[in-house]
Amino acid sequence: MLEYHTGYTVKELTPLVKTLRTMLACPTDDKLTAVTTKYSHKVFFEVACIPLVAVQTLEDALIEQQVS
């Protein structure tokens, strides 16, 4: 379904997904911290407060999707 709607495969997006997760887990500059602060507010449904998926869970899900 992802490929149908976006033209990208899970394999193509895997490096991006891993990089984004790392950026969220360990913000390296004030801009990323500001994004977290902004999206922690109720007006944005506090999405920044949702815990990140564990690295191993993410890896397993990406592998599973590539096999499917």
PDB file of N, H, CA, C and O in Angstrom:
ATOM      1  N   MET A   1       0.819  -1.181   0.000  1.00  0.00           N
ATOM      2  CA  MET A   1       0.000   0.000   0.000  1.00  0.00           C
ATOM      3  C   MET A   1       0.876   1.264   0.000  1.00  0.00           C
ATOM      4  O   MET A   1       0.566   2.233  -0.693  1.00  0.00           O
ATOM      5  N   LEU A   2       1.957   1.251   0.770  1.00  0.00           N
ATOM      6  H   LEU A   2       2.208   0.464   1.333  1.00  0.00           H
ATOM      7  CA  LEU A   2       2.869   2.393   0.808  1.00  0.00           C
ATOM      8  C   LEU A   2       3.389   2.705  -0.588  1.00  0.00           C
ATOM      9  O   LEU A   2       3.369   3.855  -1.025  1.00  0.00           O
ATOM     10  N   GLU A   3       3.851   1.678  -1.279  1.00  0.00           N
ATOM     11  H   GLU A   3       3.867   0.743  -0.924  1.00  0.00           H
ATOM     12  CA  GLU A   3       4.422   1.883  -2.608  1.00  0.00           C
ATOM     13  C   GLU A   3       3.362   2.376  -3.589  1.00  0.00           C
ATOM     14  O   GLU A   3       3.646   3.217  -4.442  1.00  0.00           O
ATOM     15  N   TYR A   4       2.169   1.865  -3.474  1.00  0.00           N
ATOM     16  H   TYR A   4       1.939   1.181  -2.782  1.00  0.00           H
ATOM     17  CA  TYR A   4       1.084   2.276  -4.368  1.00  0.00           C
ATOM     18  C   TYR A   4       0.784   3.764  -4.213  1.00  0.00           C
ATOM     19  O   TYR A   4       0.627   4.477  -5.204  1.00  0.00           O
ATOM     20  N   HIS A   5       0.706   4.226  -2.970  1.00  0.00           N
ATOM     21  H   HIS A   5       0.834   3.646  -2.166  1.00  0.00           H
ATOM     22  CA  HIS A   5       0.319   5.614  -2.713  1.00  0.00           C
ATOM     23  C   HIS A   5       1.473   6.614  -2.790  1.00  0.00           C
ATOM     24  O   HIS A   5       1.251   7.792  -3.070  1.00  0.00           O
ATOM     25  N   THR A   6       2.711   6.153  -2.544  1.00  0.00           N
ATOM     26  H   THR A   6       2.892   5.196  -2.317  1.00  0.00           H
ATOM     27  CA  THR A   6       3.833   7.094  -2.505  1.00  0.00           C
ATOM     28  C   THR A   6       4.876   6.875  -3.592  1.00  0.00           C
ATOM     29  O   THR A   6       5.625   7.790  -3.933  1.00  0.00           O
ATOM     30  N   GLY A   7       4.925   5.677  -4.128  1.00  0.00           N
ATOM     31  H   GLY A   7       4.317   4.933  -3.851  1.00  0.00           H
ATOM     32  CA  GLY A   7       5.962   5.349  -5.102  1.00  0.00           C
ATOM     33  C   GLY A   7       7.253   4.891  -4.443  1.00  0.00           C
ATOM     34  O   GLY A   7       8.218   4.573  -5.138  1.00  0.00           O
ATOM     35  N   TYR A   8       7.288   4.850  -3.101  1.00  0.00           N
ATOM     36  H   TYR A   8       6.504   5.108  -2.537  1.00  0.00           H
ATOM     37  CA  TYR A   8       8.477   4.419  -2.368  1.00  0.00           C
ATOM     38  C   TYR A   8       8.244   3.048  -1.752  1.00  0.00           C
ATOM     39  O   TYR A   8       7.127   2.715  -1.358  1.00  0.00           O
ATOM     40  N   THR A   9       9.299   2.264  -1.674  1.00  0.00           N
ATOM     41  H   THR A   9      10.207   2.534  -1.994  1.00  0.00           H
ATOM     42  CA  THR A   9       9.221   0.975  -0.989  1.00  0.00           C
ATOM     43  C   THR A   9       9.722   1.146   0.443  1.00  0.00           C
ATOM     44  O   THR A   9      10.383   2.132   0.771  1.00  0.00           O
ATOM     45  N   VAL A  10       9.398   0.174   1.282  1.00  0.00           N
ATOM     46  H   VAL A  10       8.862  -0.627   1.015  1.00  0.00           H
ATOM     47  CA  VAL A  10       9.883   0.197   2.660  1.00  0.00           C
ATOM     48  C   VAL A  10      11.410   0.173   2.661  1.00  0.00           C
ATOM     49  O   VAL A  10      12.041   0.857   3.466  1.00  0.00           O
ATOM     50  N   LYS A  11      11.995  -0.597   1.777  1.00  0.00           N
ATOM     51  H   LYS A  11      11.482  -1.153   1.122  1.00  0.00           H
ATOM     52  CA  LYS A  11      13.457  -0.686   1.700  1.00  0.00           C
ATOM     53  C   LYS A  11      14.077   0.676   1.400  1.00  0.00           C
ATOM     54  O   LYS A  11      15.118   1.018   1.960  1.00  0.00           O
ATOM     55  N   GLU A  12      13.447   1.452   0.526  1.00  0.00           N
ATOM     56  H   GLU A  12      12.601   1.173   0.071  1.00  0.00           H
ATOM     57  CA  GLU A  12      13.964   2.777   0.188  1.00  0.00           C
ATOM     58  C   GLU A  12      13.848   3.754   1.359  1.00  0.00           C
ATOM     59  O   GLU A  12      14.699   4.628   1.525  1.00  0.00           O
ATOM     60  N   LEU A  13      12.805   3.610   2.163  1.00  0.00           N
ATOM     61  H   LEU A  13      12.114   2.900   2.028  1.00  0.00           H
ATOM     62  CA  LEU A  13      12.567   4.540   3.267  1.00  0.00           C
ATOM     63  C   LEU A  13      13.233   4.131   4.580  1.00  0.00           C
ATOM     64  O   LEU A  13      13.304   4.932   5.513  1.00  0.00           O
ATOM     65  N   THR A  14      13.717   2.904   4.660  1.00  0.00           N
ATOM     66  H   THR A  14      13.660   2.253   3.903  1.00  0.00           H
ATOM     67  CA  THR A  14      14.309   2.405   5.900  1.00  0.00           C
ATOM     68  C   THR A  14      15.424   3.300   6.446  1.00  0.00           C
ATOM     69  O   THR A  14      15.395   3.618   7.635  1.00  0.00           O
ATOM     70  N   PRO A  15      16.407   3.725   5.637  1.00  0.00           N
ATOM     71  CA  PRO A  15      17.449   4.607   6.190  1.00  0.00           C
ATOM     72  C   PRO A  15      16.884   5.925   6.729  1.00  0.00           C
ATOM     73  O   PRO A  15      17.348   6.428   7.752  1.00  0.00           O
ATOM     74  N   LEU A  16      15.897   6.474   6.049  1.00  0.00           N
ATOM     75  H   LEU A  16      15.520   6.065   5.218  1.00  0.00           H
ATOM     76  CA  LEU A  16      15.276   7.723   6.493  1.00  0.00           C
ATOM     77  C   LEU A  16      14.557   7.526   7.826  1.00  0.00           C
ATOM     78  O   LEU A  16      14.677   8.354   8.729  1.00  0.00           O
ATOM     79  N   VAL A  17      13.820   6.444   7.943  1.00  0.00           N
ATOM     80  H   VAL A  17      13.722   5.771   7.209  1.00  0.00           H
ATOM     81  CA  VAL A  17      13.086   6.155   9.178  1.00  0.00           C
ATOM     82  C   VAL A  17      14.058   6.039  10.353  1.00  0.00           C
ATOM     83  O   VAL A  17      13.798   6.575  11.431  1.00  0.00           O
ATOM     84  N   LYS A  18      15.168   5.343  10.148  1.00  0.00           N
ATOM     85  H   LYS A  18      15.379   4.907   9.273  1.00  0.00           H
ATOM     86  CA  LYS A  18      16.160   5.181  11.215  1.00  0.00           C
ATOM     87  C   LYS A  18      16.787   6.524  11.594  1.00  0.00           C
ATOM     88  O   LYS A  18      16.989   6.810  12.774  1.00  0.00           O
ATOM     89  N   THR A  19      17.089   7.336  10.596  1.00  0.00           N
ATOM     90  H   THR A  19      16.925   7.103   9.637  1.00  0.00           H
ATOM     91  CA  THR A  19      17.683   8.650  10.854  1.00  0.00           C
ATOM     92  C   THR A  19      16.718   9.549  11.615  1.00  0.00           C
ATOM     93  O   THR A  19      17.115  10.226  12.563  1.00  0.00           O
ATOM     94  N   LEU A  20      15.455   9.558  11.207  1.00  0.00           N
ATOM     95  H   LEU A  20      15.132   9.007  10.437  1.00  0.00           H
ATOM     96  CA  LEU A  20      14.457  10.385  11.886  1.00  0.00           C
ATOM     97  C   LEU A  20      14.256   9.949  13.335  1.00  0.00           C
ATOM     98  O   LEU A  20      14.101  10.789  14.222  1.00  0.00           O
ATOM     99  N   ARG A  21      14.257   8.649  13.574  1.00  0.00           N
ATOM    100  H   ARG A  21      14.383   7.967  12.853  1.00  0.00           H
ATOM    101  CA  ARG A  21      14.103   8.158  14.944  1.00  0.00           C
ATOM    102  C   ARG A  21      15.279   8.621  15.807  1.00  0.00           C
ATOM    103  O   ARG A  21      15.090   9.025  16.955  1.00  0.00           O
ATOM    104  N   THR A  22      16.489   8.560  15.253  1.00  0.00           N
ATOM    105  H   THR A  22      16.642   8.232  14.321  1.00  0.00           H
ATOM    106  CA  THR A  22      17.675   9.020  15.975  1.00  0.00           C
ATOM    107  C   THR A  22      17.584  10.512  16.271  1.00  0.00           C
ATOM    108  O   THR A  22      17.924  10.953  17.369  1.00  0.00           O
ATOM    109  N   MET A  23      17.127  11.282  15.300  1.00  0.00           N
ATOM    110  H   MET A  23      16.851  10.924  14.408  1.00  0.00           H
ATOM    111  CA  MET A  23      16.994  12.728  15.497  1.00  0.00           C
ATOM    112  C   MET A  23      15.988  13.051  16.597  1.00  0.00           C
ATOM    113  O   MET A  23      16.194  13.980  17.378  1.00  0.00           O
ATOM    114  N   LEU A  24      14.903  12.287  16.656  1.00  0.00           N
ATOM    115  H   LEU A  24      14.736  11.533  16.021  1.00  0.00           H
ATOM    116  CA  LEU A  24      13.903  12.514  17.697  1.00  0.00           C
ATOM    117  C   LEU A  24      14.412  12.087  19.071  1.00  0.00           C
ATOM    118  O   LEU A  24      14.119  12.734  20.076  1.00  0.00           O
ATOM    119  N   ALA A  25      15.168  11.006  19.111  1.00  0.00           N
ATOM    120  H   ALA A  25      15.407  10.480  18.295  1.00  0.00           H
ATOM    121  CA  ALA A  25      15.664  10.492  20.388  1.00  0.00           C
ATOM    122  C   ALA A  25      16.760  11.370  20.975  1.00  0.00           C
ATOM    123  O   ALA A  25      16.850  11.521  22.193  1.00  0.00           O
ATOM    124  N   CYS A  26      17.588  11.947  20.122  1.00  0.00           N
ATOM    125  H   CYS A  26      17.515  11.825  19.133  1.00  0.00           H
ATOM    126  CA  CYS A  26      18.743  12.740  20.574  1.00  0.00           C
ATOM    127  C   CYS A  26      18.844  14.030  19.776  1.00  0.00           C
ATOM    128  O   CYS A  26      19.707  14.140  18.905  1.00  0.00           O
ATOM    129  N   PRO A  27      17.986  15.009  20.048  1.00  0.00           N
ATOM    130  CA  PRO A  27      18.063  16.260  19.289  1.00  0.00           C
ATOM    131  C   PRO A  27      19.440  16.904  19.445  1.00  0.00           C
ATOM    132  O   PRO A  27      19.949  17.052  20.555  1.00  0.00           O
ATOM    133  N   THR A  28      20.030  17.282  18.314  1.00  0.00           N
ATOM    134  H   THR A  28      19.616  17.161  17.411  1.00  0.00           H
ATOM    135  CA  THR A  28      21.398  17.800  18.347  1.00  0.00           C
ATOM    136  C   THR A  28      21.482  19.316  18.373  1.00  0.00           C
ATOM    137  O   THR A  28      22.551  19.875  18.617  1.00  0.00           O
ATOM    138  N   ASP A  29      20.366  19.985  18.124  1.00  0.00           N
ATOM    139  H   ASP A  29      19.497  19.531  17.926  1.00  0.00           H
ATOM    140  CA  ASP A  29      20.429  21.447  18.165  1.00  0.00           C
ATOM    141  C   ASP A  29      19.116  22.033  18.674  1.00  0.00           C
ATOM    142  O   ASP A  29      18.136  21.317  18.883  1.00  0.00           O
ATOM    143  N   ASP A  30      19.119  23.338  18.868  1.00  0.00           N
ATOM    144  H   ASP A  30      19.915  23.919  18.699  1.00  0.00           H
ATOM    145  CA  ASP A  30      17.961  24.024  19.439  1.00  0.00           C
ATOM    146  C   ASP A  30      16.730  23.961  18.547  1.00  0.00           C
ATOM    147  O   ASP A  30      15.606  23.983  19.048  1.00  0.00           O
ATOM    148  N   LYS A  31      16.921  23.882  17.240  1.00  0.00           N
ATOM    149  H   LYS A  31      17.835  23.863  16.833  1.00  0.00           H
ATOM    150  CA  LYS A  31      15.770  23.826  16.335  1.00  0.00           C
ATOM    151  C   LYS A  31      14.969  22.550  16.563  1.00  0.00           C
ATOM    152  O   LYS A  31      13.739  22.584  16.590  1.00  0.00           O
ATOM    153  N   LEU A  32      15.657  21.434  16.725  1.00  0.00           N
ATOM    154  H   LEU A  32      16.656  21.406  16.703  1.00  0.00           H
ATOM    155  CA  LEU A  32      14.950  20.179  16.970  1.00  0.00           C
ATOM    156  C   LEU A  32      14.290  20.184  18.340  1.00  0.00           C
ATOM    157  O   LEU A  32      13.198  19.639  18.502  1.00  0.00           O
ATOM    158  N   THR A  33      14.928  20.782  19.314  1.00  0.00           N
ATOM    159  H   THR A  33      15.815  21.225  19.183  1.00  0.00           H
ATOM    160  CA  THR A  33      14.333  20.902  20.641  1.00  0.00           C
ATOM    161  C   THR A  33      13.094  21.791  20.582  1.00  0.00           C
ATOM    162  O   THR A  33      12.106  21.521  21.264  1.00  0.00           O
ATOM    163  N   ALA A  34      13.140  22.834  19.782  1.00  0.00           N
ATOM    164  H   ALA A  34      13.943  23.053  19.227  1.00  0.00           H
ATOM    165  CA  ALA A  34      11.990  23.731  19.622  1.00  0.00           C
ATOM    166  C   ALA A  34      10.808  22.996  18.999  1.00  0.00           C
ATOM    167  O   ALA A  34       9.660  23.233  19.374  1.00  0.00           O
ATOM    168  N   VAL A  35      11.083  22.114  18.056  1.00  0.00           N
ATOM    169  H   VAL A  35      12.016  21.922  17.751  1.00  0.00           H
ATOM    170  CA  VAL A  35      10.012  21.326  17.432  1.00  0.00           C
ATOM    171  C   VAL A  35       9.352  20.442  18.481  1.00  0.00           C
ATOM    172  O   VAL A  35       8.126  20.345  18.536  1.00  0.00           O
ATOM    173  N   THR A  36      10.161  19.800  19.308  1.00  0.00           N
ATOM    174  H   THR A  36      11.157  19.878  19.263  1.00  0.00           H
ATOM    175  CA  THR A  36       9.618  18.950  20.370  1.00  0.00           C
ATOM    176  C   THR A  36       8.759  19.763  21.329  1.00  0.00           C
ATOM    177  O   THR A  36       7.671  19.332  21.711  1.00  0.00           O
ATOM    178  N   THR A  37       9.237  20.922  21.710  1.00  0.00           N
ATOM    179  H   THR A  37      10.121  21.273  21.399  1.00  0.00           H
ATOM    180  CA  THR A  37       8.484  21.793  22.615  1.00  0.00           C
ATOM    181  C   THR A  37       7.168  22.217  21.977  1.00  0.00           C
ATOM    182  O   THR A  37       6.119  22.170  22.619  1.00  0.00           O
ATOM    183  N   LYS A  38       7.221  22.629  20.722  1.00  0.00           N
ATOM    184  H   LYS A  38       8.073  22.668  20.200  1.00  0.00           H
ATOM    185  CA  LYS A  38       6.019  23.080  20.015  1.00  0.00           C
ATOM    186  C   LYS A  38       4.965  21.981  19.979  1.00  0.00           C
ATOM    187  O   LYS A  38       3.802  22.221  20.302  1.00  0.00           O
ATOM    188  N   TYR A  39       5.369  20.780  19.586  1.00  0.00           N
ATOM    189  H   TYR A  39       6.314  20.585  19.324  1.00  0.00           H
ATOM    190  CA  TYR A  39       4.407  19.703  19.418  1.00  0.00           C
ATOM    191  C   TYR A  39       4.071  18.979  20.719  1.00  0.00           C
ATOM    192  O   TYR A  39       3.413  17.939  20.701  1.00  0.00           O
ATOM    193  N   SER A  40       4.516  19.523  21.835  1.00  0.00           N
ATOM    194  H   SER A  40       5.050  20.368  21.849  1.00  0.00           H
ATOM    195  CA  SER A  40       4.120  19.009  23.142  1.00  0.00           C
ATOM    196  C   SER A  40       2.866  19.704  23.664  1.00  0.00           C
ATOM    197  O   SER A  40       2.329  19.313  24.700  1.00  0.00           O
ATOM    198  N   HIS A  41       2.396  20.723  22.961  1.00  0.00           N
ATOM    199  H   HIS A  41       2.832  21.041  22.119  1.00  0.00           H
ATOM    200  CA  HIS A  41       1.228  21.484  23.389  1.00  0.00           C
ATOM    201  C   HIS A  41      -0.079  20.818  22.952  1.00  0.00           C
ATOM    202  O   HIS A  41      -0.129  20.088  21.962  1.00  0.00           O
ATOM    203  N   LYS A  42      -1.122  21.093  23.716  1.00  0.00           N
ATOM    204  H   LYS A  42      -1.082  21.686  24.520  1.00  0.00           H
ATOM    205  CA  LYS A  42      -2.429  20.492  23.447  1.00  0.00           C
ATOM    206  C   LYS A  42      -2.967  20.834  22.066  1.00  0.00           C
ATOM    207  O   LYS A  42      -3.653  20.018  21.451  1.00  0.00           O
ATOM    208  N   VAL A  43      -2.665  22.027  21.574  1.00  0.00           N
ATOM    209  H   VAL A  43      -2.107  22.690  22.074  1.00  0.00           H
ATOM    210  CA  VAL A  43      -3.173  22.429  20.267  1.00  0.00           C
ATOM    211  C   VAL A  43      -2.659  21.490  19.167  1.00  0.00           C
ATOM    212  O   VAL A  43      -3.295  21.350  18.122  1.00  0.00           O
ATOM    213  N   PHE A  44      -1.517  20.854  19.404  1.00  0.00           N
ATOM    214  H   PHE A  44      -1.001  20.968  20.253  1.00  0.00           H
ATOM    215  CA  PHE A  44      -0.951  19.888  18.460  1.00  0.00           C
ATOM    216  C   PHE A  44      -1.139  18.455  18.966  1.00  0.00           C
ATOM    217  O   PHE A  44      -0.421  17.539  18.568  1.00  0.00           O
ATOM    218  N   PHE A  45      -2.121  18.288  19.851  1.00  0.00           N
ATOM    219  H   PHE A  45      -2.704  19.033  20.175  1.00  0.00           H
ATOM    220  CA  PHE A  45      -2.497  16.983  20.395  1.00  0.00           C
ATOM    221  C   PHE A  45      -1.350  16.289  21.135  1.00  0.00           C
ATOM    222  O   PHE A  45      -1.355  15.068  21.291  1.00  0.00           O
ATOM    223  N   GLU A  46      -0.378  17.065  21.585  1.00  0.00           N
ATOM    224  H   GLU A  46      -0.374  18.057  21.459  1.00  0.00           H
ATOM    225  CA  GLU A  46       0.746  16.568  22.384  1.00  0.00           C
ATOM    226  C   GLU A  46       1.454  15.370  21.744  1.00  0.00           C
ATOM    227  O   GLU A  46       1.888  14.458  22.447  1.00  0.00           O
ATOM    228  N   VAL A  47       1.569  15.372  20.423  1.00  0.00           N
ATOM    229  H   VAL A  47       1.216  16.114  19.852  1.00  0.00           H
ATOM    230  CA  VAL A  47       2.175  14.235  19.726  1.00  0.00           C
ATOM    231  C   VAL A  47       3.641  14.032  20.097  1.00  0.00           C
ATOM    232  O   VAL A  47       4.145  12.913  20.006  1.00  0.00           O
ATOM    233  N   ALA A  48       4.325  15.078  20.506  1.00  0.00           N
ATOM    234  H   ALA A  48       3.916  15.988  20.579  1.00  0.00           H
ATOM    235  CA  ALA A  48       5.731  14.936  20.897  1.00  0.00           C
ATOM    236  C   ALA A  48       5.875  14.209  22.231  1.00  0.00           C
ATOM    237  O   ALA A  48       6.980  13.813  22.603  1.00  0.00           O
ATOM    238  N   CYS A  49       4.780  14.033  22.946  1.00  0.00           N
ATOM    239  H   CYS A  49       3.883  14.355  22.644  1.00  0.00           H
ATOM    240  CA  CYS A  49       4.825  13.340  24.236  1.00  0.00           C
ATOM    241  C   CYS A  49       4.670  11.826  24.086  1.00  0.00           C
ATOM    242  O   CYS A  49       4.853  11.084  25.051  1.00  0.00           O
ATOM    243  N   ILE A  50       4.336  11.374  22.891  1.00  0.00           N
ATOM    244  H   ILE A  50       4.187  11.977  22.107  1.00  0.00           H
ATOM    245  CA  ILE A  50       4.193   9.940  22.646  1.00  0.00           C
ATOM    246  C   ILE A  50       5.586   9.314  22.683  1.00  0.00           C
ATOM    247  O   ILE A  50       6.491   9.794  22.000  1.00  0.00           O
ATOM    248  N   PRO A  51       5.773   8.266  23.459  1.00  0.00           N
ATOM    249  CA  PRO A  51       7.103   7.647  23.544  1.00  0.00           C
ATOM    250  C   PRO A  51       7.543   7.088  22.188  1.00  0.00           C
ATOM    251  O   PRO A  51       6.724   6.605  21.406  1.00  0.00           O
ATOM    252  N   LEU A  52       8.830   7.162  21.929  1.00  0.00           N
ATOM    253  H   LEU A  52       9.495   7.555  22.564  1.00  0.00           H
ATOM    254  CA  LEU A  52       9.374   6.610  20.692  1.00  0.00           C
ATOM    255  C   LEU A  52       9.348   5.090  20.738  1.00  0.00           C
ATOM    256  O   LEU A  52       9.437   4.483  21.805  1.00  0.00           O
ATOM    257  N   VAL A  53       9.228   4.500  19.582  1.00  0.00           N
ATOM    258  H   VAL A  53       9.156   4.994  18.715  1.00  0.00           H
ATOM    259  CA  VAL A  53       9.286   3.049  19.461  1.00  0.00           C
ATOM    260  C   VAL A  53      10.717   2.605  19.773  1.00  0.00           C
ATOM    261  O   VAL A  53      11.677   3.264  19.374  1.00  0.00           O
ATOM    262  N   ALA A  54      10.852   1.501  20.478  1.00  0.00           N
ATOM    263  H   ALA A  54      10.073   0.966  20.803  1.00  0.00           H
ATOM    264  CA  ALA A  54      12.183   0.965  20.779  1.00  0.00           C
ATOM    265  C   ALA A  54      12.900   0.622  19.478  1.00  0.00           C
ATOM    266  O   ALA A  54      12.269   0.229  18.497  1.00  0.00           O
ATOM    267  N   VAL A  55      14.205   0.771  19.478  1.00  0.00           N
ATOM    268  H   VAL A  55      14.717   1.091  20.275  1.00  0.00           H
ATOM    269  CA  VAL A  55      15.000   0.536  18.268  1.00  0.00           C
ATOM    270  C   VAL A  55      14.767  -0.872  17.728  1.00  0.00           C
ATOM    271  O   VAL A  55      14.564  -1.045  16.526  1.00  0.00           O
ATOM    272  N   GLN A  56      14.793  -1.875  18.597  1.00  0.00           N
ATOM    273  H   GLN A  56      14.958  -1.734  19.574  1.00  0.00           H
ATOM    274  CA  GLN A  56      14.619  -3.254  18.134  1.00  0.00           C
ATOM    275  C   GLN A  56      13.226  -3.475  17.558  1.00  0.00           C
ATOM    276  O   GLN A  56      13.080  -4.192  16.568  1.00  0.00           O
ATOM    277  N   THR A  57      12.216  -2.884  18.149  1.00  0.00           N
ATOM    278  H   THR A  57      12.335  -2.302  18.953  1.00  0.00           H
ATOM    279  CA  THR A  57      10.855  -2.991  17.627  1.00  0.00           C
ATOM    280  C   THR A  57      10.770  -2.371  16.244  1.00  0.00           C
ATOM    281  O   THR A  57      10.139  -2.928  15.345  1.00  0.00           O
ATOM    282  N   LEU A  58      11.404  -1.219  16.071  1.00  0.00           N
ATOM    283  H   LEU A  58      11.917  -0.766  16.800  1.00  0.00           H
ATOM    284  CA  LEU A  58      11.433  -0.548  14.772  1.00  0.00           C
ATOM    285  C   LEU A  58      12.142  -1.412  13.741  1.00  0.00           C
ATOM    286  O   LEU A  58      11.641  -1.592  12.631  1.00  0.00           O
ATOM    287  N   GLU A  59      13.302  -1.945  14.098  1.00  0.00           N
ATOM    288  H   GLU A  59      13.709  -1.799  15.000  1.00  0.00           H
ATOM    289  CA  GLU A  59      14.066  -2.813  13.186  1.00  0.00           C
ATOM    290  C   GLU A  59      13.223  -4.018  12.770  1.00  0.00           C
ATOM    291  O   GLU A  59      13.162  -4.357  11.589  1.00  0.00           O
ATOM    292  N   ASP A  60      12.578  -4.661  13.734  1.00  0.00           N
ATOM    293  H   ASP A  60      12.627  -4.386  14.695  1.00  0.00           H
ATOM    294  CA  ASP A  60      11.754  -5.835  13.443  1.00  0.00           C
ATOM    295  C   ASP A  60      10.602  -5.491  12.504  1.00  0.00           C
ATOM    296  O   ASP A  60      10.310  -6.244  11.575  1.00  0.00           O
ATOM    297  N   ALA A  61       9.952  -4.363  12.741  1.00  0.00           N
ATOM    298  H   ALA A  61      10.190  -3.751  13.496  1.00  0.00           H
ATOM    299  CA  ALA A  61       8.826  -3.949  11.905  1.00  0.00           C
ATOM    300  C   ALA A  61       9.283  -3.653  10.479  1.00  0.00           C
ATOM    301  O   ALA A  61       8.600  -4.013   9.520  1.00  0.00           O
ATOM    302  N   LEU A  62      10.426  -3.005  10.338  1.00  0.00           N
ATOM    303  H   LEU A  62      10.981  -2.713  11.117  1.00  0.00           H
ATOM    304  CA  LEU A  62      10.938  -2.694   9.000  1.00  0.00           C
ATOM    305  C   LEU A  62      11.297  -3.970   8.241  1.00  0.00           C
ATOM    306  O   LEU A  62      11.014  -4.088   7.049  1.00  0.00           O
ATOM    307  N   ILE A  63      11.915  -4.914   8.928  1.00  0.00           N
ATOM    308  H   ILE A  63      12.144  -4.819   9.897  1.00  0.00           H
ATOM    309  CA  ILE A  63      12.259  -6.192   8.289  1.00  0.00           C
ATOM    310  C   ILE A  63      10.997  -6.939   7.893  1.00  0.00           C
ATOM    311  O   ILE A  63      10.913  -7.490   6.795  1.00  0.00           O
ATOM    312  N   GLU A  64      10.019  -6.958   8.783  1.00  0.00           N
ATOM    313  H   GLU A  64      10.087  -6.511   9.675  1.00  0.00           H
ATOM    314  CA  GLU A  64       8.752  -7.652   8.507  1.00  0.00           C
ATOM    315  C   GLU A  64       8.051  -7.056   7.288  1.00  0.00           C
ATOM    316  O   GLU A  64       7.512  -7.790   6.460  1.00  0.00           O
ATOM    317  N   GLN A  65       8.058  -5.739   7.178  1.00  0.00           N
ATOM    318  H   GLN A  65       8.496  -5.143   7.851  1.00  0.00           H
ATOM    319  CA  GLN A  65       7.409  -5.077   6.045  1.00  0.00           C
ATOM    320  C   GLN A  65       8.141  -5.350   4.738  1.00  0.00           C
ATOM    321  O   GLN A  65       7.509  -5.432   3.685  1.00  0.00           O
ATOM    322  N   GLN A  66       9.451  -5.490   4.787  1.00  0.00           N
ATOM    323  H   GLN A  66       9.964  -5.423   5.643  1.00  0.00           H
ATOM    324  CA  GLN A  66      10.210  -5.775   3.572  1.00  0.00           C
ATOM    325  C   GLN A  66       9.937  -7.185   3.074  1.00  0.00           C
ATOM    326  O   GLN A  66       9.967  -7.439   1.870  1.00  0.00           O
ATOM    327  N   VAL A  67       9.670  -8.105   4.001  1.00  0.00           N
ATOM    328  H   VAL A  67       9.646  -7.899   4.979  1.00  0.00           H
ATOM    329  CA  VAL A  67       9.401  -9.495   3.641  1.00  0.00           C
ATOM    330  C   VAL A  67       7.993  -9.643   3.078  1.00  0.00           C
ATOM    331  O   VAL A  67       7.760 -10.462   2.189  1.00  0.00           O
ATOM    332  N   SER A  68       7.062  -8.858   3.588  1.00  0.00           N
ATOM    333  H   SER A  68       7.251  -8.193   4.310  1.00  0.00           H
ATOM    334  CA  SER A  68       5.646  -8.962   3.176  1.00  0.00           C
ATOM    335  C   SER A  68       5.434  -8.590   1.735  1.00  0.00           C
ATOM    336  O   SER A  68       4.304  -8.628   1.248  1.00  0.00           O
TER     337      SER A  68
END
